[in-house]
Amino acid sequence: MVYPSRTDIVTAMRNPQVSFKANELIGGSVIQKGSRIIQYSGGYTTVFPFHTKDSKKVAVRCWIADIGDAKKRSQEISTYLNALNNPYFCDFKYLDDAILISGSIYPVVVMDWVDGKPLKEYINDNFSSLKSILPKIASNFKQMVEYFHQENIAHGDLQHGNILVKQDGSLIIIDYDSMFIKPLEGMSDAIKGLPGYQHPSRNQNKFINYKLDYFSELVIYLSLLAFEQYPNLWNRYYETEDLLFSKEDFHNVDKSEIINTLLSSSNQIIKELTQRLKEQLSKTDIMDLQPLEELMVDKLEIAKDKITSKWDRQPNKPSRKEIKLPNSNEITKKF
């Protein structure tokens, strides 16, 4: 299928009586600012805020490129997410034969409109309160990705533009074209995501899987912690297409200024997670990556737990009150 350009789609949106073929679009209108039609462009789609005939505000998404069986992906994901009924996702519906563009009929997806701001925009608008908002966003983000792991799903293109932050700091994920769910196992990994969020090995990955987000999760969480600790970084990196790291940082780890800066951080969590980032970048297959919650496990605490566990299994051991665990230096020497 030859897909229309953004200009062709805008032209069709200006002529609703001729262009709209699906019942969900007929009688509705695209939202404009003066004479300009509002649209949000990104990746393989362009999105229009839209008022239906009953004045409900929705988002109409039109494809400008092939993502590989968009109908199957959309229908399976819609059914799956509706069954989950989780506030991290918004309802959407795939409409076949929905809009006439340049003489051909194309499908669209109609999604509930979310009253939230993209992650970077939200942070920038609340820059004066950075120290108070970022811990909450980071915590909410960590809880969200843990839920994804629990449900064995992956978004596939986890980045600032696809993470919306509501006024209360809660998160909603949008744009599900790249999502992995069990019913789609075996489908091609066509949408690789923004390079500043993706492991270099993602380019060689052939099929979508539940580990698609593992590297992006670490990148986003570590970035949020870094901006909280070092607010001056925000003005330096806000205008980039990334959040904090770039694809150049991932391809030249040892020469990366930001990675080396964070490795010398006085904040132990930031320092350790940056080291984990380097470790993950040394892997050559995304199937070897680890989820965020595993990367955050304190290796020193694991060592202490192993020592305690061994002690507990010994006969004639003294009571716990008499046990004195070795200090950190001793453990480091031992292991």
Rosetta silent file (secondary structure, phi, psi, omega in degrees, C-alpha in Angstrom):
SEQUENCE: MVYPSRTDIVTAMRNPQVSFKANELIGGSVIQKGSRIIQYSGGYTTVFPFHTKDSKKVAVRCWIADIGDAKKRSQEISTYLNALNNPYFCDFKYLDDAILISGSIYPVVVMDWVDGKPLKEYINDNFSSLKSILPKIASNFKQMVEYFHQENIAHGDLQHGNILVKQDGSLIIIDYDSMFIKPLEGMSDAIKGLPGYQHPSRNQNKFINYKLDYFSELVIYLSLLAFEQYPNLWNRYYETEDLLFSKEDFHNVDKSEIINTLLSSSNQIIKELTQRLKEQLSKTDIMDLQPLEELMVDKLEIAKDKITSKWDRQPNKPSRKEIKLPNSNEITKKF
SCORE:     score description
SCORE:     0.000 S_00000001
   1 L     0.000  135.442  173.749    0.000    0.000    0.000 S_00000001
   2 L   -88.712  123.925 -175.547    1.190    3.521   -0.830 S_00000001
   3 L   -94.642  149.996 -177.687    0.593    5.748    2.175 S_00000001
   4 L   -75.288  159.706  174.489   -0.430    9.420    1.974 S_00000001
   5 L   -82.491  166.149  176.657    1.786   12.329    3.004 S_00000001
   6 H   -60.844  -37.463  178.713    0.967   14.559    5.953 S_00000001
   7 H   -63.500  -42.472  177.844    0.024   17.309    3.503 S_00000001
   8 H   -61.935  -39.778 -178.722   -2.413   15.000    1.699 S_00000001
   9 H   -67.338  -42.368  178.433   -4.018   14.030    5.015 S_00000001
  10 H   -60.897  -41.810  178.376   -4.428   17.672    6.077 S_00000001
  11 H   -59.693  -41.913  178.246   -6.075   18.447    2.746 S_00000001
  12 H   -65.451  -38.898  179.924   -8.548   15.604    3.323 S_00000001
  13 H   -63.883  -25.796  179.044   -9.272   16.831    6.840 S_00000001
  14 L   -77.899   -9.569 -178.389  -10.286   20.215    5.390 S_00000001
  15 L  -126.415   65.846 -173.505  -12.986   18.518    3.309 S_00000001
  16 H   -61.167  -34.359 -177.441  -14.935   16.369    5.801 S_00000001
  17 H   -63.594  -31.771 -179.181  -18.095   16.018    3.687 S_00000001
  18 H   -91.632  -39.015 -167.690  -16.083   14.300    0.964 S_00000001
  19 H   -84.349  -38.194 -171.447  -13.314   12.629    2.963 S_00000001
  20 E   -78.942  123.748 -177.547  -14.935   11.075    6.032 S_00000001
  21 L  -116.016  -27.267  179.379  -16.337    7.598    5.382 S_00000001
  22 L   -81.175  142.933 -178.804  -16.439    5.934    8.824 S_00000001
  23 L   -57.675  -33.142 -178.105  -19.488    6.599   10.996 S_00000001
  24 L   -68.313  -19.410  179.370  -17.213    7.615   13.864 S_00000001
  25 L  -100.816  -32.585 -176.539  -15.840   10.477   11.733 S_00000001
  26 L   -59.101  131.093 -179.644  -18.921   11.568    9.794 S_00000001
  27 L    88.137   -8.205  178.639  -20.418   14.741   11.278 S_00000001
  28 L   -98.076  179.302 -177.949  -17.254   15.497   13.223 S_00000001
  29 E  -150.111  144.702  176.028  -14.511   18.014   12.591 S_00000001
  30 E   -71.666  146.520 -178.239  -10.782   18.356   13.075 S_00000001
  31 L   -82.687  134.688 -178.018   -9.793   20.981   15.660 S_00000001
  32 E  -121.517  156.775  171.995   -8.193   24.133   14.294 S_00000001
  33 E  -117.469   97.945 -169.590   -6.312   27.104   15.691 S_00000001
  34 L    69.851 -125.677  178.384   -7.501   29.937   13.505 S_00000001
  35 L   -94.728   -2.380 -176.213   -7.139   28.659    9.970 S_00000001
  36 E   -93.014  127.227  175.486   -4.431   26.159   10.919 S_00000001
  37 E   -76.036  128.837 -179.736   -5.342   22.510   11.448 S_00000001
  38 L   -79.809  131.143  175.459   -3.664   21.202   14.595 S_00000001
  39 L  -147.196  152.227  178.179   -1.633   18.037   14.109 S_00000001
  40 E  -121.394  115.067 -175.599    1.082   16.201   16.010 S_00000001
  41 E   -98.103  144.149  176.696    3.624   14.450   13.858 S_00000001
  42 E  -177.218  131.060  174.877    5.827   11.592   14.900 S_00000001
  43 L    58.651 -122.603 -172.865    7.287    8.426   13.486 S_00000001
  44 L   -95.797    3.917 -175.143    4.920    6.550   11.229 S_00000001
  45 E  -137.718  166.359  166.948    1.771    8.549   11.988 S_00000001
  46 E  -130.355  141.985 -170.988    0.275   11.980   12.264 S_00000001
  47 E  -121.183  137.099 -179.258   -2.359   12.712   14.924 S_00000001
  48 E  -121.487  127.368  168.182   -5.250   15.183   14.859 S_00000001
  49 E   -68.308  138.177 -165.844   -7.320   16.377   17.824 S_00000001
  50 E  -144.911  139.651  173.709  -10.898   15.872   16.677 S_00000001
  51 E  -103.681  121.920  176.879  -14.448   16.621   17.827 S_00000001
  52 L   -73.859  173.741 -177.908  -16.957   13.876   17.028 S_00000001
  53 L   -62.463  -23.041  176.419  -20.526   14.695   16.048 S_00000001
  54 L   -99.208   21.687  173.176  -21.556   14.389   19.716 S_00000001
  55 L    68.567   19.110  174.562  -18.768   16.851   20.723 S_00000001
  56 L   -83.383  133.546  179.321  -16.482   14.259   22.271 S_00000001
  57 E   -86.645  126.908  179.701  -12.803   15.111   21.903 S_00000001
  58 E  -135.003  175.422  173.942  -10.712   12.255   20.497 S_00000001
  59 E  -113.961  127.421  177.588   -7.405   11.745   18.710 S_00000001
  60 E  -105.893  119.192 -177.454   -7.478   10.558   15.096 S_00000001
  61 E  -107.897  128.388  179.469   -4.256    8.824   14.029 S_00000001
  62 E  -119.790  137.212  179.315   -3.397    8.346   10.373 S_00000001
  63 E   -81.922  141.718  174.237   -0.476    6.288    9.072 S_00000001
  64 L  -114.980   -0.742  178.530    2.027    7.827    6.661 S_00000001
  65 L  -154.895  161.936 -176.680    4.140    4.664    6.345 S_00000001
  66 L   -79.498  127.779  176.055    3.764    0.902    6.595 S_00000001
  67 L  -106.003    1.018  179.442    4.266   -0.628   10.075 S_00000001
  68 L    87.685   95.587  178.064    3.487   -4.169    8.943 S_00000001
  69 L    55.332   60.085 -178.335   -0.104   -5.423    9.223 S_00000001
  70 H   -59.775  -35.493 -177.884   -1.466   -2.382   11.055 S_00000001
  71 H   -63.793  -50.440 -179.359   -4.967   -3.865   11.151 S_00000001
  72 H   -61.970  -46.443  179.516   -3.959   -7.062   12.979 S_00000001
  73 H   -56.625  -51.885 -174.924   -1.703   -5.186   15.385 S_00000001
  74 H   -63.370  -44.473 -177.729   -4.320   -2.577   16.213 S_00000001
  75 H   -67.362  -41.968  179.225   -7.210   -4.991   16.662 S_00000001
  76 H   -65.698  -43.380 -178.565   -5.246   -7.427   18.818 S_00000001
  77 H   -67.531  -41.468  178.753   -3.809   -4.656   21.001 S_00000001
  78 H   -59.020  -46.912  179.349   -7.183   -2.954   21.385 S_00000001
  79 H   -61.902  -43.317 -177.062   -8.811   -6.209   22.544 S_00000001
  80 H   -65.848  -46.886 -177.118   -5.918   -6.977   24.901 S_00000001
  81 H   -70.745  -33.567  176.379   -5.762   -3.523   26.518 S_00000001
  82 H   -63.187  -36.485  178.619   -9.532   -3.329   26.907 S_00000001
  83 H   -69.587  -36.395  177.415   -9.380   -6.595   28.861 S_00000001
  84 H   -66.274  -39.774  178.311   -6.602   -5.214   31.088 S_00000001
  85 L    52.136   50.971 -177.660   -8.653   -2.075   31.745 S_00000001
  86 L  -109.651  139.266 -177.114   -5.635   -0.304   33.235 S_00000001
  87 L   -67.286   -6.746  175.305   -5.316    3.513   33.498 S_00000001
  88 L   -70.249  -16.523 -176.032   -1.833    3.410   31.948 S_00000001
  89 E  -122.814  155.192  175.405   -3.559    2.990   28.570 S_00000001
  90 L  -111.080  153.396 -178.963   -6.343    4.797   26.757 S_00000001
  91 L   -70.058  144.845  175.636   -9.132    3.177   24.751 S_00000001
  92 E  -150.597  163.326 -177.671   -8.829    3.162   20.983 S_00000001
  93 E  -140.662  132.503  176.166  -10.533    1.675   17.967 S_00000001
  94 E   -84.910  129.685  179.516   -9.208    0.668   14.548 S_00000001
  95 E  -119.018  115.111  176.828  -11.443    1.860   11.695 S_00000001
  96 E   -80.806  152.937  176.925  -11.025    0.290    8.269 S_00000001
  97 E    49.031   54.673 -170.315  -12.048    2.274    5.168 S_00000001
  98 E   -99.314  -34.626 -173.257  -12.266    5.426    7.276 S_00000001
  99 E  -144.531  137.388  179.589  -11.023    8.349    5.213 S_00000001
 100 E   -91.949  119.393 -178.576  -10.694    9.187    1.515 S_00000001
 101 E  -131.093  118.911  178.060   -7.308   10.716    0.694 S_00000001
 102 L    51.406   40.469  175.041   -6.206   11.536   -2.858 S_00000001
 103 L    87.832   -2.730  179.571   -8.656    9.049   -4.324 S_00000001
 104 E  -122.689  150.966 -179.770   -7.836    6.105   -2.032 S_00000001
 105 E   -94.547  134.418 -178.196   -9.471    4.869    1.162 S_00000001
 106 E  -129.389  155.459  176.337   -7.293    4.518    4.275 S_00000001
 107 E   -83.891  161.934  171.982   -7.752    3.250    7.837 S_00000001
 108 E  -140.063  167.631  169.852   -7.391    5.357   10.978 S_00000001
 109 E  -118.075  131.928  176.314   -7.276    4.765   14.700 S_00000001
 110 E  -107.817  122.742 -176.868   -9.536    6.807   16.972 S_00000001
 111 E  -118.938  150.385  172.030   -8.253    7.140   20.538 S_00000001
 112 E   -59.424  140.989  177.908   -9.666    8.732   23.656 S_00000001
 113 L   -77.932  134.020 -178.851   -8.164   12.157   24.185 S_00000001
 114 L  -106.170  125.173  176.372   -5.822   12.315   27.183 S_00000001
 115 L   -84.247   79.047  178.817   -5.570   15.520   29.208 S_00000001
 116 L  -151.659  169.605 -179.911   -1.872   15.281   29.851 S_00000001
 117 E  -116.261  145.209  174.693    1.407   16.701   28.585 S_00000001
 118 E   -55.468  148.262 -171.867    4.329   14.860   26.997 S_00000001
 119 H   -48.257  -50.900 -176.847    7.018   14.125   29.569 S_00000001
 120 H   -65.678  -39.575  178.629    9.540   16.763   28.449 S_00000001
 121 H   -64.253  -41.672  179.456    6.890   19.449   28.116 S_00000001
 122 H   -62.551  -45.299 -179.596    5.539   18.659   31.591 S_00000001
 123 H   -63.517  -43.555 -178.663    8.998   18.827   33.160 S_00000001
 124 H   -63.899  -40.690  179.635    9.818   22.080   31.372 S_00000001
 125 H   -66.707  -23.237 -177.832    6.535   23.696   32.418 S_00000001
 126 L  -115.355   30.308 -174.610    7.256   22.742   36.042 S_00000001
 127 H   -58.376  -36.214 -178.425   10.987   23.464   36.024 S_00000001
 128 H   -65.889  -17.765 -179.174   10.775   25.675   39.122 S_00000001
 129 H  -113.286   25.709 -173.580    9.431   22.666   41.060 S_00000001
 130 H   -52.991  -43.216 -175.788   11.865   20.122   39.645 S_00000001
 131 H   -65.381  -25.191 -178.311   13.019   18.831   43.023 S_00000001
 132 H   -96.545  -31.592 -176.155    9.463   18.022   44.067 S_00000001
 133 H   -84.956  -34.777 -173.685    7.920   16.707   40.831 S_00000001
 134 H   -66.345  -40.208  176.750   10.717   14.453   39.555 S_00000001
 135 H   -58.128  -38.450 -179.674   10.814   12.005   42.504 S_00000001
 136 H   -69.092  -43.520  179.314    7.086   11.406   42.044 S_00000001
 137 H   -64.061  -42.996  179.566    7.351   10.980   38.278 S_00000001
 138 H   -61.904  -42.710  179.017   10.339    8.644   38.663 S_00000001
 139 H   -64.893  -43.402  178.959    8.476    6.550   41.234 S_00000001
 140 H   -64.422  -37.438  178.757    5.350    6.420   39.064 S_00000001
 141 H   -65.139  -44.946  179.711    7.449    5.444   36.055 S_00000001
 142 H   -61.502  -42.377  178.009    9.136    2.623   37.952 S_00000001
 143 H   -63.307  -37.994 -178.598    5.763    1.293   39.127 S_00000001
 144 H   -65.461  -47.287 -177.649    4.431    1.444   35.582 S_00000001
 145 H   -69.853  -29.535  174.579    7.257   -0.567   34.003 S_00000001
 146 H   -64.556  -36.629  176.213    7.040   -3.127   36.797 S_00000001
 147 H   -65.156  -41.803  177.232    3.372   -3.542   35.861 S_00000001
 148 H   -57.454  -43.360 -178.938    4.370   -4.022   32.220 S_00000001
 149 H   -65.934  -39.754  179.035    6.776   -6.776   33.262 S_00000001
 150 H   -60.534  -37.755 -178.988    4.113   -8.401   35.407 S_00000001
 151 H   -90.736   -0.783  177.741    1.757   -8.503   32.410 S_00000001
 152 L    60.431   45.506  178.178    4.542   -9.581   30.027 S_00000001
 153 L  -126.411  161.609  175.411    4.012   -6.642   27.662 S_00000001
 154 E  -142.836  142.958  179.004    6.273   -4.001   26.162 S_00000001
 155 L   -74.454  -42.715  175.834    5.455   -0.677   24.570 S_00000001
 156 L    94.931  -22.848  178.696    8.325   -0.910   22.087 S_00000001
 157 L  -141.426   54.648 -176.163    8.856    2.843   21.624 S_00000001
 158 L   -74.984  110.347 -179.152    9.136    4.114   25.173 S_00000001
 159 L  -157.854  171.595 -170.474   10.225    7.763   24.926 S_00000001
 160 H   -58.025  -34.237 -178.223    9.234   11.217   26.130 S_00000001
 161 H   -72.645  -19.396 -179.144    6.695   11.846   23.357 S_00000001
 162 H  -102.677    4.526  176.492    4.759    8.673   24.158 S_00000001
 163 E  -113.629  112.379  178.417    4.611    9.250   27.919 S_00000001
 164 E   -99.886  138.139  179.251    1.922   11.716   28.977 S_00000001
 165 E  -110.793  123.332  177.880    1.894   13.171   32.488 S_00000001
 166 L   -81.700  171.760 -175.164   -1.432   14.203   33.967 S_00000001
 167 L   -59.012  -31.397 -178.963   -1.844   17.092   36.377 S_00000001
 168 L   -86.944    3.971  178.999   -1.580   14.780   39.401 S_00000001
 169 L    90.342   -3.467  177.696    1.681   13.263   38.117 S_00000001
 170 L   -74.095  157.580 -172.337    0.148    9.968   36.958 S_00000001
 171 E  -114.003  145.469  173.774    1.317    8.543   33.646 S_00000001
 172 E  -134.078  136.713  179.488   -0.447    7.385   30.501 S_00000001
 173 E   -99.983  137.171  177.645    1.227    5.706   27.537 S_00000001
 174 L  -124.395  171.316  177.387    0.117    6.453   23.972 S_00000001
 175 L    65.281   92.564 -171.469    0.984    5.189   20.470 S_00000001
 176 L  -105.709   13.841 -176.206    0.774    1.393   20.542 S_00000001
 177 L   -60.245  -29.997 -175.461    1.947    0.507   17.025 S_00000001
 178 L   -98.734    6.260 -171.129    5.189   -1.024   18.319 S_00000001
 179 L   -68.767  144.137  170.694    3.682   -2.830   21.320 S_00000001
 180 E  -104.714  128.118  167.352    4.385   -6.447   22.209 S_00000001
 181 L  -135.323  159.461 -174.147    1.630   -8.608   23.645 S_00000001
 182 H   -54.317  -42.273 -179.344    1.526  -12.401   23.615 S_00000001
 183 H   -62.659  -17.291 -179.558   -1.011  -12.664   20.741 S_00000001
 184 H  -100.406    8.647 -179.659    1.421  -10.748   18.492 S_00000001
 185 L   -55.708  132.533 -179.108    4.417  -12.949   19.203 S_00000001
 186 L    99.112   -8.537  177.895    6.364  -13.562   15.993 S_00000001
 187 L   -78.606  154.897 -174.962    5.481  -10.252   14.343 S_00000001
 188 E   -69.048  148.246  175.743    8.305   -8.159   12.932 S_00000001
 189 L   -88.840   79.662 -171.826   10.031   -5.476   14.979 S_00000001
 190 L   -83.891  -32.026 -176.894    9.332   -2.756   12.411 S_00000001
 191 L  -105.222  109.971 -172.468    9.372    0.321   14.647 S_00000001
 192 L   -87.224  -13.649  178.882   12.741    0.634   16.345 S_00000001
 193 L    85.424  171.855 -179.925   12.043    3.767   18.386 S_00000001
 194 L   -67.876  133.793 -176.765   14.129    6.911   18.917 S_00000001
 195 H   -57.791  -31.036 -179.059   17.876    6.119   18.903 S_00000001
 196 H   -73.012    0.765  178.262   18.462    8.095   22.105 S_00000001
 197 H  -122.212   -7.357 -169.379   16.328    5.587   23.991 S_00000001
 198 L  -111.307  142.626  173.172   17.292    2.343   22.289 S_00000001
 199 L   -64.107  139.131 -179.367   20.079   -0.173   22.776 S_00000001
 200 H   -53.529  -28.319 -179.073   22.296   -0.272   19.650 S_00000001
 201 H   -75.392   -8.834  178.159   21.386   -3.957   19.182 S_00000001
 202 H   -60.143  -32.464 -178.632   17.716   -3.041   18.700 S_00000001
 203 H   -61.949  -28.152 -179.757   18.501   -2.374   15.035 S_00000001
 204 H   -92.947   -5.017 -178.078   19.340   -6.055   14.545 S_00000001
 205 L   -72.291  133.974 -173.332   16.324   -7.338   16.458 S_00000001
 206 L   -96.965  -36.718 -173.446   13.864   -9.137   14.146 S_00000001
 207 E  -126.608  145.739  177.504   10.736   -9.824   16.201 S_00000001
 208 L   -64.771  147.171 -178.928    8.862   -7.931   18.890 S_00000001
 209 L  -156.236  174.181 -173.666    9.262   -9.392   22.380 S_00000001
 210 L   -73.895   -5.215 -179.981    8.724   -8.613   26.047 S_00000001
 211 L  -100.603    7.704 -175.869   12.231   -7.158   26.458 S_00000001
 212 L   -57.414  -32.675 -174.709   11.820   -4.315   23.975 S_00000001
 213 L   -92.519   -8.048 -169.264   11.572   -1.688   26.739 S_00000001
 214 H   -54.160  -45.998 -178.244   14.294   -2.905   29.082 S_00000001
 215 H   -72.028  -41.662  179.572   16.971   -0.485   27.885 S_00000001
 216 H   -60.188  -37.692  178.831   14.564    2.451   27.451 S_00000001
 217 H   -58.904  -46.469 -179.462   13.342    1.983   31.022 S_00000001
 218 H   -64.685  -43.350 -179.786   16.855    2.377   32.387 S_00000001
 219 H   -59.573  -47.064 -176.977   17.548    5.391   30.169 S_00000001
 220 H   -69.404  -46.587 -177.878   14.390    7.217   31.249 S_00000001
 221 H   -63.622  -45.242  179.554   14.605    6.395   34.957 S_00000001
 222 H   -63.852  -38.887  178.646   18.294    7.319   35.177 S_00000001
 223 H   -62.413  -43.299  179.458   17.635   10.555   33.264 S_00000001
 224 H   -62.328  -42.371  178.196   14.894   11.573   35.697 S_00000001
 225 H   -64.000  -39.339 -178.609   17.193   10.947   38.668 S_00000001
 226 H   -67.119  -41.518  179.322   19.981   12.938   36.996 S_00000001
 227 H   -66.858  -33.982  176.625   17.759   15.948   36.285 S_00000001
 228 H   -66.264  -44.261 -177.345   16.571   15.922   39.900 S_00000001
 229 H   -74.130  -36.708 -175.970   20.122   15.818   41.222 S_00000001
 230 L  -128.803   77.560 -176.680   21.573   18.224   38.629 S_00000001
 231 L   -57.857  -24.579 -179.945   18.833   20.642   37.450 S_00000001
 232 H   -64.092  -20.010  178.312   21.376   22.593   35.384 S_00000001
 233 H   -67.742  -26.151 -174.224   21.433   19.679   32.947 S_00000001
 234 H   -62.072  -49.697 -179.467   17.848   20.423   31.906 S_00000001
 235 H   -61.660  -28.558 -178.490   18.588   23.697   30.097 S_00000001
 236 H   -76.418  -33.802 -172.887   21.483   22.017   28.344 S_00000001
 237 H  -110.484   -6.998 -173.845   19.561   19.005   27.050 S_00000001
 238 L   -60.210  -38.894 -175.098   15.951   20.189   26.758 S_00000001
 239 L   -78.120   -4.089  179.534   16.205   21.295   23.126 S_00000001
 240 L   -79.063  166.900  177.674   17.553   17.938   21.941 S_00000001
 241 L   -82.381   -3.375  179.817   15.348   15.222   20.425 S_00000001
 242 L  -103.857 -170.101  174.881   16.396   12.920   23.268 S_00000001
 243 L   -98.586  -58.953  177.059   15.871   13.135   27.012 S_00000001
 244 L  -137.520  -47.982 -178.985   19.451   13.075   28.311 S_00000001
 245 L   -91.716  157.422  177.190   21.445   10.461   26.427 S_00000001
 246 L  -123.792  169.681  178.472   21.996   10.274   22.671 S_00000001
 247 H   -63.047  -29.644  177.303   22.834    7.450   20.288 S_00000001
 248 H   -64.493  -37.131  176.766   26.405    8.799   20.204 S_00000001
 249 H   -61.628  -37.679 -177.162   26.653    8.231   23.963 S_00000001
 250 H   -75.914  -30.149 -179.078   25.624    4.608   23.469 S_00000001
 251 H   -86.632  -20.878  179.552   28.019    3.971   20.606 S_00000001
 252 L  -131.063   65.082 -171.340   31.000    5.678   22.279 S_00000001
 253 H   -56.986  -48.730 -174.638   30.438    4.917   25.946 S_00000001
 254 H   -66.546  -24.120 -179.054   33.955    5.593   27.202 S_00000001
 255 H   -99.501    1.030 -178.084   34.080    8.964   25.449 S_00000001
 256 L   -71.768  122.013 -179.620   30.571   10.058   26.462 S_00000001
 257 H   -63.513  -46.040 -175.946   30.705   13.258   28.495 S_00000001
 258 H   -70.175  -37.118  178.609   27.371   12.725   30.230 S_00000001
 259 H   -66.244  -43.335  178.877   28.058    9.072   31.069 S_00000001
 260 H   -66.919  -33.625  176.327   31.467    9.913   32.535 S_00000001
 261 H   -64.137  -45.849 -177.989   29.922   12.794   34.481 S_00000001
 262 H   -71.708  -28.557  177.151   27.287   10.558   36.030 S_00000001
 263 H   -66.765  -23.153  178.527   29.834    7.842   36.794 S_00000001
 264 L  -101.145   13.402 -178.367   31.590   10.340   39.062 S_00000001
 265 L   -63.573  146.891  174.508   28.350   11.485   40.718 S_00000001
 266 L   -77.926  -13.457  176.988   28.247   11.855   44.481 S_00000001
 267 L   -83.442  114.019 -172.442   24.774   10.299   44.318 S_00000001
 268 H   -63.567  -37.212 -179.344   25.383    6.574   44.786 S_00000001
 269 H   -65.719  -45.539  178.651   22.188    5.462   43.022 S_00000001
 270 H   -61.784  -43.473 -179.891   22.959    7.561   39.938 S_00000001
 271 H   -60.516  -47.259 -177.565   26.540    6.330   39.929 S_00000001
 272 H   -68.870  -39.523  179.808   25.539    2.658   40.190 S_00000001
 273 H   -68.839  -32.103  175.930   22.765    2.878   37.593 S_00000001
 274 H   -66.872  -37.794  175.076   25.152    4.563   35.165 S_00000001
 275 H   -63.774  -39.237  177.219   27.533    1.669   35.663 S_00000001
 276 H   -63.456  -36.640  177.970   24.619   -0.705   34.962 S_00000001
 277 H   -60.512  -44.793  177.415   23.972    1.295   31.777 S_00000001
 278 H   -61.609  -41.657  179.540   27.535    0.645   30.648 S_00000001
 279 H   -62.811  -41.929  179.763   27.146   -3.035   31.455 S_00000001
 280 H   -65.813  -34.990 -179.965   23.944   -3.270   29.437 S_00000001
 281 H   -70.726  -17.222  178.227   25.616   -1.549   26.486 S_00000001
 282 L   -78.066  -12.198 -179.256   28.304   -4.232   26.448 S_00000001
 283 L   -82.373  150.697 -174.814   25.675   -6.817   25.489 S_00000001
 284 L  -109.666    2.469 -179.592   25.105   -7.633   21.828 S_00000001
 285 L  -142.673  129.959 -177.599   21.536   -8.956   21.957 S_00000001
 286 H   -65.913  -16.644  176.702   18.563   -7.239   23.582 S_00000001
 287 H   -71.139  -11.429  177.499   17.403  -10.642   24.831 S_00000001
 288 H   -94.544    0.145 -178.191   20.343  -10.513   27.251 S_00000001
 289 L   -77.065  159.831 -179.306   19.178   -7.244   28.834 S_00000001
 290 L  -113.272  149.631  178.075   17.768   -7.004   32.360 S_00000001
 291 L   -73.139  162.349 -174.932   14.638   -5.192   33.573 S_00000001
 292 H   -56.859  -42.951 -175.920   14.905   -2.050   35.671 S_00000001
 293 H   -64.756  -31.014  176.427   13.970   -3.677   38.973 S_00000001
 294 H   -73.518  -37.709 -179.841   16.810   -6.195   38.633 S_00000001
 295 H   -67.584  -22.296 -178.251   19.324   -3.500   37.742 S_00000001
 296 L   -89.581   -4.163  178.495   18.381   -1.599   40.876 S_00000001
 297 L   -66.867  130.714 -179.367   19.116   -4.491   43.231 S_00000001
 298 L   -74.637  114.678 -178.020   21.975   -3.578   45.535 S_00000001
 299 H   -64.592  -30.598  177.939   24.778   -6.062   44.889 S_00000001
 300 H   -65.861  -40.969  179.168   26.237   -5.369   48.332 S_00000001
 301 H   -66.621  -35.842  177.276   22.945   -6.324   49.964 S_00000001
 302 H   -62.227  -42.568  179.249   22.858   -9.517   47.903 S_00000001
 303 H   -61.456  -42.888  178.313   26.320  -10.375   49.180 S_00000001
 304 H   -62.239  -43.166 -179.598   25.207   -9.766   52.778 S_00000001
 305 H   -62.885  -37.763  178.986   22.114  -11.919   52.248 S_00000001
 306 H   -65.004  -40.686  179.339   24.247  -14.758   50.887 S_00000001
 307 H   -64.450  -45.133  179.933   26.531  -14.619   53.923 S_00000001
 308 H   -63.328  -41.398  179.812   23.583  -14.597   56.304 S_00000001
 309 H   -62.761  -42.957  178.186   21.914  -17.458   54.433 S_00000001
 310 H   -62.615  -39.851 -179.452   25.072  -19.582   54.633 S_00000001
 311 H   -64.206  -41.173 -178.474   25.359  -18.842   58.343 S_00000001
 312 H   -63.224  -27.232 -177.684   21.748  -19.854   58.961 S_00000001
 313 L   -84.884   -6.813 -178.254   22.385  -23.284   57.439 S_00000001
 314 L   -81.891  141.638  177.217   25.293  -24.056   59.734 S_00000001
 315 L   -74.721  153.719  176.453   24.747  -26.323   62.790 S_00000001
 316 L    55.714   34.065 -179.996   25.394  -24.963   66.300 S_00000001
 317 L   -80.062  151.606  175.526   25.417  -21.386   65.039 S_00000001
 318 L   -68.844  167.042  179.647   25.048  -18.521   67.550 S_00000001
 319 L   -67.613  163.115 -179.264   21.809  -16.566   67.669 S_00000001
 320 H   -56.982  -34.842 -177.908   21.160  -13.737   65.210 S_00000001
 321 H   -62.680  -26.637 -177.788   21.906  -11.183   67.924 S_00000001
 322 H   -89.082   -9.788 -177.439   25.450  -12.506   68.135 S_00000001
 323 L   -78.470  128.894  175.769   26.029  -12.373   64.374 S_00000001
 324 L  -117.913  110.138 -179.849   28.157   -9.493   63.199 S_00000001
 325 L   -71.493  144.775  177.247   28.105   -9.055   59.433 S_00000001
 326 L   -65.329  154.530  179.030   31.335   -7.913   57.844 S_00000001
 327 L   -75.922  178.443 -174.290   31.488   -4.323   56.677 S_00000001
 328 H   -60.918  -40.147 -179.302   31.393   -3.303   53.017 S_00000001
 329 H   -63.149  -40.656  179.866   35.161   -3.380   52.563 S_00000001
 330 H   -65.244  -40.320  179.040   35.384   -6.885   53.951 S_00000001
 331 H   -65.264  -41.914  179.483   32.647   -8.113   51.658 S_00000001
 332 H   -59.749  -42.240  179.323   34.319   -6.509   48.662 S_00000001
 333 H   -65.577  -37.786 -175.459   37.573   -8.262   49.493 S_00000001
 334 H   -70.236  -37.406 -174.509   35.834  -11.577   50.004 S_00000001
 335 L  -107.212    0.000    0.000   33.915  -11.525   46.750 S_00000001
